[in-house]
């Protein structure tokens, strides 16, 4: 129940020619008539013949022809200038920050027309899409969990837009029924299940739904036995689900005041999050305010009760790292401070017999688990810090399961509730592990293991014997045995040793001719551990090298690794990524003409910064839903929560380093940039699309090369979570067709 406070157990990551000249000629036929088209055909063949004689391939000629035919929409530049501590900074595309304006809507439509005309003309696109649909079409499911008299399983047959929750009374039986099907809630699959929690007795089910990818969710309640929807309906919830009280009569949640008309899904700043208690059967207007702090309007707050119902906790945070933990005995009026914020992280994992189990990095940059007597506030190490970072702790019956990271891969140790080591769990494969998280009364549990070449398989685990048994094996249409992953280490600019996972077909020739997809994130304590991707599988089938680099900014090596990539140290992250690209080129995995770099959100910032700092190093740049304007990001929706990680332009020292790497402000006129496909979505209310809008407009204004620089703006979609399968496949087909085209990679049909 208190897992809402914690990183807890880690979930698997989840969780981007010839026909072109034909399209060009068809366009000529439509617009200038048959005679001119025939003349164009003759010219094309002459040019091809000349280029072959000169030693060029026709693919390059045809790509150049289509790229030259792109006419980017005219984007008005206005005289907007801000003064930051004596530095004047122009912002000519400020008007694109207005998501509701007709001018912005027209700009979006014009950009999308150019982009989709180009993407849909690419000869490999439909072949890539078809293969992705084949690879995607395999059954996936979650581990079962028991609530009341039922076992619940989330399952996707393969191409369903959203996974469906099923249930059965006996796991050994094949008889089951649909409990909740989110696909029935919208025609296009854009309504997604966000959170789902059962009351302790299993009789009530609270779930939240997100529409069109927005971070705003609505909470509903169902009678689990009859599957009847109750009248309870909670709105204006963000970054919160329902945390049930142990008596099953109500739940805690965090919400904001209703936004002003027209601002709910767009760029208005979210302030004054509050914790409420909702009693089942009452309206939201009757909910009890549990905690609010008007003196800290930009902070986040989440609350819940202890397992025995004696204590109420509230976790406060100023941003994405660093917390404060408040508590009070149930019935008391005021909260007290258990751990003062916001220098360290404190996460309540469990609470029983007036003892809280708290995971923290206080005096432990690699994290430790402590027990806290809530009556005396005396703390003891339960699982002390080790040389390997503690990523999370799961609770199963009378046991604790500690997830450790060893060079960004998991090992799991089993302890008793007193912190005595029972055993190291013998895992069936190397990679990322998720699971080992059940109720106090459960006698067994489940976990999953995945890596870059194998989908996640689910195993049953007996805590008494330590025996694992395969429960569900994934059956993807991909011959995993033909591919391999190696972990290599390279040296960054300042001498730091950085790891990277490199996956490809066995027997790869290191001749510099392989297309390469280099992905990174580097921030917010997020760890990139091995996971299976159908898009990566398709790319590797085509001879591609798929690379994921563990940049500073995550906690793959503890909190020190995080701090080495935040605030004034953020340039280290970009240096790591650039060094990874240089290593892959130097070792013959790829070349600058074959290298694509990709990242989303904070990773979009990564790509934007690296393509402006070293534009000649890559063939393709794919910044997705990126934070591109580092001087104004904190003014929109929940961007203020990232100041802890990035700093703020309102601080002179921080302004200087933000301005030095901000992707938007480091584009320069007359520079030839890589072929770039910026991706964003109209309902992204986390990293608002204005970031990508302004970056794309500036890039098109500055770009001096012939490579395409385009923006793809998805509709009825958000930051990425809950995106329906159909939209994910369409976007992946566009992205990889763009890569293939601009790295001169020919798609080969897979038999």
N, C-alpha and C positions, 0 to 999 in steps of 0.2 A: 504493500500500500504506500509506503514512503519512498518507493523507487522514483517518484516524481522529482525528488531532490537530488538524485545522484546520477553520475555516469553509470553506476550500477554495472550489470553485465553488459558486455559489448555486443550490439547487434551487428550482423554481417553487413559490410558495406554494400551499399547498393551499387544513405545511399544514397561521344560526339565525332584531237579526234576528228574522227571523220564526220560524225553526225553534226558537229557544230557548224562546219562549213555548209552542210546540207540545210540546216536551219537558217543560216544566214541567206542562202540562195532562195529558200522558200519565202523568206521575208521580202527579198527583192521582187519575187514574182507577184506577191500580194500588193506591194506598194508602188512599184515602178513599171510593172508590166513585163510580159514575156520576153520581148525583144531585149530589154536591158538585162534581164536575168540571164538569157543565153550568152550575152556578152560577158557577164560576170563569171559564168561557168568557164568560158574560154580563158579569161584572165587568171582564174584560180589554178587551172592546170598548168598554165605557163609559169606562174610563180612557183608552184610545187616543183616543176622540172628544174627551174633555175636553182632552187634551194637544194635539191638533191645533188645537183652538180657541184654546188658550193660546199657540200658536206653537212647540210642541215637536214633534220627529219621533218616530214610534212606535218607531224603532230604539233611541233612547235609553231609552224607557220599558221596552222588553223587556229591554234589557241590565241595567237597574237591577233589574228583577224577578228575573232569574236570579242576579245577584250577591247580592241580599239573601237568596236561598234557600240560599246556601253556608253550611254550618255547619262551621267548621274543627275538626279533631280537638282534643280537650283535651290539652294538653301540660303535664305536671307540672313545677312550679317548685320547685327545692330551694334551701335556704339555704346556698349556696356563695359564699364571699367571699375574694378574694385581696388582699393588701396589697402594693402596689408603691410603695416609697419614701414611705410615709405616705398614699398614696391607696388607698382601699378600692374594689375593683371587684367587683361582683356577677357571678356566672356561674351563673344558675339552671338552665341547660340543660346543665351539664357532663356529665350522665349520657348525653347523646346522643353523646358521644365514644366510647363503648364500642360498636364495630361488631358485636361478637359477642353482645351481650345480647339476650334475648328481648324486653325492653321496647322497645329500639330497633327491632327487627324489626317489632313491632306498630305502632309509630309510623309507620314507613316505609309499611307496608301501608295504614294509615288515611289518611295524606296522599295516597298515590297514588290511592286510590279517589276521594277528593274531586276531585283534580286531573284525573284522566282522565274522570270523569263530566262535568266542566265542559268539558274540551277536546273530547271526542267529541260534545258537543251543539252545537258551534259550526257554523253553517250553511255556512261557507266551507271547513271543514277538508277534506272529501272532494274538493272541487273543486281545492283547492290541491294536495293529495296527487296527484291524477290528473295535473295539469299538471306537477308536479315529476317524476313518473315519465316523462312524455313528454320533458321537457328533459334529464333525466339519461341517457336511453337513446340515447347516441351513442358510437361507438367511440373509445377513448383508448389511447394507447400511448406507450412510452418510446422514446428513441433507441436504435438497436442498439449493442451493444458486443461485441467479439470476444474470445473466450477459447479458447485452443487452436485447433481447427479449426472452431469453431462461432461463429455470430453469435446473440446472445441478445436477446430483446425482451420486455418486460413489456406485456401488453395486457389491456384490459377491454372486453368487447363492449358495455357500457353499464350494465346493471343487475346485473351479477355482483357478489356481495358483496365478493369480493377479486379483484385482478388476477392473471392467469395468466402464468407465464414460458414463452415459446415459444423454439424455436431452429431455425436453418436453416444449412446449410453455405454457401449462396450467396445473397447478398442479392437478386440478380436473379431468383431462383427463387421460385415460389409454394409450393413444397413446404416444409412445416415440421412440427414435432412439438411436443407439449406436453412441457416439461421438468419443471415443478413447478406443480401446481394446488392452492393453499391451500384452495380451496373444498371439496376432497375431505377435508379434515382435520377438519371439524365440520359438523353438519347446519345450524346457523344462521349460519355464516360468522363466528363469534366467535374463531376461531383465525386470526391474521394473521401474515404475513411481516414481520419487524421489520428485520433486516439480511441482506445476502447478499453474499458475497465469494468470488471464485475464487482458487485458488492461482496462482502466477505461470505455471506450465506449463499451466494450464487443465484439469488432470486431476481436481482435487478442488474441491468446492463446499461451503462452510460457510454455513449459514443459521440464523438464530434465529427462534423462534416465540413470539408473545405470545398468551396466552389471556384472553378476556373483558376486553381493554383494559388489563390490568395492565402495569406497567413491568418486572416480572420476566419474563425470557425464558429459553428453553432453546436451546442450540446443538446442531445436528446436522450431520453430514458425509455427503456423497453422492459416490460415484464418478461423475464427470460423464459418462463415455462410456457406461457401462451403466445409469446412473440407479439404481444400487443403493445403498440406505442402509447405511452402515457402522455399526459398533458404538459409535463415539465419541458421547458424550452428556454435555453440560456443563450443570449446573444452578446456580441462585442467582446468575445474571448480571443486572446492571441497568446501563443506560446504557453498554453495550459490545457490540461484535460481535467477530468473529474478524479479527485482523490477521495475515495470513500472513507467515511467514518466507520469504525469497526462494528457499530451497532446496525449498520446498513440502512439507517433512516435518512441519510443525506450525504452530501459530499462537499468538498472544498474546491474552489476554482479561482483563477485570477482573470480579471477583466478590466477593460477601460471604459470610461464614459462614452456614450454614443457619440460618434464623430459628427461634425457638421454635415449638412446635406451636400452630397456629391464628393465627399472626401474619403469615404470609407475604404475604397480600394486603391487609392492613389498616393499622393505624396505628403499628406498632412502628417506632422510630427505626432507620435503617440506619447502621451504623458500621463502620469499619475495612475499607474497600474495599482489595483487594489485586490485584496484577498477577501473572498466571500464564502459563506456557508449556505448551501441550498438544502432545504428540507423537502423531501419528496412529497409531491401533491400540492405544493404551493407555487405561486407565481414568482418570477424573478424579482419583481418589485418588492417582495417581502423578504428577500434574502438578507442574512445578517452580515454586516461588515465586520470582518475579523481583524483586518490590519490595513492601514494606509499611512503614508508619511508625506503630507503636502510639502514638507521642507525639502524633500528629495524627489521632485517630480519626474526625473529621468531614470529613476531606479526601477528594477524589476523585483517583484515579490511573489513568492509561491508558498503555499501552506498545506498542512495535513496533520493528521493525528497519529499518535503512536499505536502500536498493535494492541496494547491493553487499554487504550482509551483514556489514559491518565494524563497525557501530555499533548500540547499543540505546539507545532514548530512552524516558524516562518523563516525562509531563506531569502535574504536580500542580496542584490548584486548591482553594481554600478555599470557593469558591462558583461563581456563574455568570459571574463576570468576575474577571480577575487570575489569572495562572498562574505556575508555576515550571517550568523546563525542566532536567531531569537527563539525563546521558548517560554512557556508558562504552563503551570498545572491547570488542567481543565477546570473551569469555574472561577479561576483568578481573573482579575480585571486587566492587569498590565503585563506586557511581555518584558522579559529580562534578556540581557545579552549573554548568550552562552559563549560565543566566539566573536570578537570584534572584527569588523572588516576594514579594508578590503584588500589587504596585502596578500592574503593566502586564500586557498579554496577549502571549503568545508562542505562535505556531502553526507547527509544522514542516510545510511543504508538500511538500518533496522533499529528497532527500539522495543525492549521488553524488560520487565521487572525493574523499571526506572533506570535502565542502562541503555544508553544510545551507542550505536556503532557508527563511527564517523571516519570517513576517508579524508585525508588532508595532506597538503604539501608543506604545512608549517613545520619548520625544522627538518624537512624531509623532501628535498626537490624531486626525489623519485617516488614520493608518496608512501604513506603508511596507513594502517588501520588502527584506530584507537577506540577504547571503550571509555565512556564518560558516565560517571555516577551523577545523575541529574539532581540529586538532593545535595551533594557535597561539591559538585563540579570537579571532582578528582579524576584525572585522566591516567590511563595506562596504555602502553603499547600492546596491542593484541597481535598484529602482524607488523613487525618493525620494517623500516626501510631496508632495501637490499641494493645491490649494484645494478639490478634491472628494474626499470620503471614498473610500478604497479598500475595497470590500466583500469581495473575495475574489480569489484568483489560481488559474487553472487551468493545468495543464501538458499540452502535446500535442507529442510528439516533441521537437524542439529548440527549441520556442517556449513562451513564457509569455503567458497571456491575463489581463489585469487588468480586473476589474469595478469601475467607478466609479459613484457615485451623484451625480446632478445633480437636485436637488429631488425625491428619492425615485424617480427613474427611472434605468435603466441605460444606460451606454455602455461599450463594450469596446475596449481597446487591445491590440494584439499586439506583443510584444517578443521579441527573441532571448534566449538564455540569459545573455548578457552585459549585459542591460538596455538594449539599443539599441532604440529605437522602430522598428517595421516599418511599422505602419499603424493607423489607427482602423478597426475592423470596420464595414462599411456594413450596418447592421441593416435588415431589411425592414419593421420597425414599431417604434413607441415603446412602451415598457413594461418588464416584467421579463424578464431574460435568464437562462437556466440552461443549463449544459452546458460546452463547451470543456474537456473533461477526458478525456484518453485516456492510454494507456500510452506509455512512452518510445519504443517501437519503431513506434508507429502513425504513419501518414503523413497521416491526415485525422481529422476529428472531426465532432460534431453539436452543435447547440444548439437551444433553443426560446425563443420569444418569446410573451408573453401580456399582455393588459391587461384592463380592466374590462368591455369590450364584445366582446372576441374571445377565444375559447379558444386555448390554446397550439398553435402550429404548429411543426413540427420541420424544421430545415434542415441539409443537409450543407454542410460548410465545408472548403475546400482551403486550408491555411495557406500554400502556396507562391504561389498566385495571388490569394488573398483573395476568391474567388468563393463566394457562397452559392447553394445550389440547394434548392428546396422538396423535402422528403422525405416529409412526411406533413401533410395538412391536416385539421383537425377539422371535422366536419360536424354541428354542433349544430342542433337544430330551433328556431332563434331568429334572427330577422332583425336581425343586428348593425348593418346600415346605418341602421336607424331610431333608433339610440341614440347618445348622445355622452357623453364625459367631459371635464370641464374641471378644471384645477387652480387653485384660488383660494387667496389668502393673507389671513389675518385677524390681528388683534392680540389677544394674550392680556392677562391682567390686569396683568402687569408691563411691558407694552410689547413683548414678544417677538413676532416675526413667525412665524406657524405655517402650514404648508401643509395643504391638504385636497383630496382628489379627490372630485368631485361628478359622479355619473352618473345619467342619466335619458333619457326619450324626447325626441327633438328637438321643439322647439316648445313646451316646457313653459311654462305660464303661472305667473308669480311672484305668485300671489294669496294665498299662505298656506294654501291648501286641500289641498296635496299631502301624502300620508303620507310620512314620512321615516324612514329607518333609518340611524342614526349609529353607526359602529363605531370602536373604538379599542383600543389596547394600552398603549403607553407604559412600557416597561421592559426590563431584561435585555439591552440592546443589540439588541433585535429590531426589524428594519425592516419596515414595511408598504409593500411595493411593489405595483404593479398586478397583479391576477390575475383570472381569470374565475371566476364563481360561478353555478351554475344557479339557486340560490335568489335571488340578486340579479337574475338575468334575469327570473325570474317576477315579482318585486316591481316591476321597472321596467315590465314589460308592463302592470301594473295601475295605472300612473301614479305609481309610487313613486319617490322620490329616494333613491339609495343613496350614502352618504357614508363615506369612510374618512379619518380625520385622523391626521397624522403627529406625534403628541405627543412632547414631550421624554421622555427615558428610552430611546429607541432610539438608533441611530447614523446616522440619515439625514443628519445634519450632523456626524458624527464623534463622538469620545469626549466632547467638551465638551457635546454635546447629550444624551448619556447621563447624564453627571454632573449636569446641570441638572435631572434628573428622578429622582434616587435619594436615599436616606438622608434627610437633613434638607430636601432640595429636592423631596420627593415631591409636596407640595401643588401645585407647578407643573404637574404632569401633570393633576391634577383641574381646575385653573384653565384650562388649555388646552382641555380637553374641554367645560367649561361655556361658555367663550368661543366655541367652535365651534357649540354649540347656539344661543347667543344670536345669532350671525351669521346662521345659517340662517333664524332666525325674523325677524330685522330685515330681511333681504333678500327676504323673501317666498317662500322655498323651501318653508316649512312654518309650522306654528304649534305652540304648546305642546300643543294638543289633538290634534295629528297626529304628534308626534315620539316615536319609539322609540329608546332607547339600548341598545347591546349590546356585550358583550366577554366573553372567556373567559380563565380562569386569572388571570393578573395583570390582564387586561382585566375579569374578573369583579370583582376588587377595585375597579377604576376605576369600574364601574357602581354598585357598592355605595356607594362614597364619594360619588359625584356625586348619587345619588338621596337620600342622607341630608343632603347639604349644600344642595341646591336641589330639593326634592321637587316644587315647583310648576312646574318648568320643562319637565317631560316628561309625556307621556301613558302611556308604557309603559317599564318597565325590565326588562332581560333579562340578569341576571348569571349566567354559565355557569361551572361548576366553579371558583368564585372563592375567593380567599384573603380570608376575611371576618373572621377572628379574628386581628388583628395582634399580640396579646399572647401567643398560645400556638402560633402556626403552626410555630415552630422545633422543637417537641417531637415532631412526627410525621414518619414516614418520612424523606424527604430534605429536609424543610423547613429544616433547619439550613443548607443551602447557599444559602438566600436572605438570610441575615443580611448578607452583603456588599452586597446591593442595598437591603434595607429597614432594617437595624438590628435590635436585639433589646430586648425589654422588660426584660431583665436588666441593661441599662445605663440609668441614671437619665435622662440627657439624651435618649437614643433612646426610652425609654418615653414621655416627654412628647409627642413629635411623633407617635409611633405611636398613642397613645391619642386624640389629637386628631382623627385621620381614620379610625381603625379602623371599618369599616362596622358590625360587630356592636355596638360600644360607643357608636355615635352615633345609633342609633334612639331616638326619643323618643315616649313615650305621648301620645296625643291628636293626633298629626300625621296628616294625610291624605297618604299616599304614592301614587306612580303605580301603575297596574296592574302587578303584578310577577309574572313567571314565573321562579323560580329553577330552574336545571337542574343536575343532578349525576348521578353514577352509583355503584352499589354497589361496584364494583371499582376506583375511582379511588384508587390508592395513591401519587399524586403530591401533589395537593391533596385530602386526605382528605375524604370527604363530610360529616364532622362540621362543617366550616366552613359548608356550605350548610344543614345541619340546624338548627344553632343560630341562624343568621341568619333562616331562614324562621319558626322558632318565635317568635323575638323580634318579627319584623315582624308576624306575626298577632296577637301580644299587644298591640302598640303602635298598630296601624293604626286610624285613626278614620274613614276614608273608606269609600265604598261600592264602590270598585274592587276586583277580586279580587287577592289576594296568595297565590300558590300555589307549590308546589315539585313539580317533576317529577323523579322518581328512577328513572333507567334501570337495568335489571338486566342482568347479564352484560356490562357495559360499564365503561370506565375513563375516563381523562382525555380521550380523543378519538382518539388514534392507533390506526389499524387497525380503527376501527368499521366494521362491514359496511354496505354500501350501503342495505340494507333498513332498518336502524336509523336511518341518517342521514336517509333520506326521511321516516320516521315522526316523528322529532324536528323536522325542518324544517317539516313540515305542522302540527304542534302549535304551534310557535313563531309561524309566520306567521298561522295562524288566530287566535291570541291577539292579535297585532298588529292584524289587520284588525278584530276585534271591538271592541277597546278604543281604536281611533282612528276608529271609525265609518266604516270603509272597506268599501264593497260590492265583492265579487269579481265581475269581469266575465269571462264565458266567452270564451276565445281560440279563434277559428275556425281 
